Amino acid sequence: MSFERFWSHELNYDMALDIFTWQHVLLITLGVLSVVLTLHYAPKIKASNKEPIFKKIMVGILIFLELIYHIHYWSYGLFSVPLHVCSFGAMFSIALLLTNRKSIFDFVFFIGVFGGLAALFVPNSLGYTYYNMRYYHYILIHMMIVIVPVYYYKAYNYRVTLKSVYKPIIMLLVLSPLIIYTNVTFDRNYMFVGEKPRVLASVLPDWPYYVGVLFVMMFVSFHILYYVSNHLSIKRIRQLLHV
């Protein structure tokens, strides 16, 4: 595999990440495994004197992944700015790792966990295949924005409130005019408000109705995340499974 092909914008939807394939199963496995391992090792990392190094490594990886995404576009003269949900997740994750602020965690938890897990369970690599660096970038960035909030959830015992649910929703609504303007002006599809995600195209209604469906899905998912993270403990899950 040549570097030219690895760095290209060559698309092949037949070979790209797709739902219900062995690649999809592997992706889900990696996502679940990353959450389980983070929950297990987070307290140990927090208690050790290596946590500052761990955070610096995480920040470095996130900065690299976010920059390389845009450089990949810019190097071909294509427009790119951080207006995707997962770019917000990456930037908030970096801010959280640098400051430990609970107010930032409220955004990272919902945007990161929702955006990351949604991307892993319903993959959309935009046609990039395993010959392309964007294929691996897609996997890594979405795992990272899940790992960071899960780490703070377990290691720092940070929790979200019902009020926290609406903070990222309001932020995204406030930013929506800018996102729509950018999409129209530069022919982009940030937040998928201009065109349906390909992997869900067959199950979503036409534009603009599918935008409302995606918003409702996000709204409901945020509330589910709030409930699960605050009220559904491992002990409770085991009790439910025995019923």
Secondary structure, 3 states (H helix, E strand, C coil): CCHHHHCCCCCCCCCCCCCCCHHHHHHHHHHHHHHHHHHHHHHHHHHCCCHHHHHHHHHHHHHHHHHHHHHHHHCCCCCCCCCCHHHHHHHHHHHHHHHCCHHHHHHHHHHHHHHHHHHHHCCCCCCCCCCCHHHHHHHHHHHHHHHHHHHHHHHCCCCCCHHHHHHHHHHHHHHHHHHHHHHHHHCCCHHHCCCCCHHHCCCCCCCCHHHHHHHHHHHHHHHHHHHHHHHCCHHHHHHHHHC
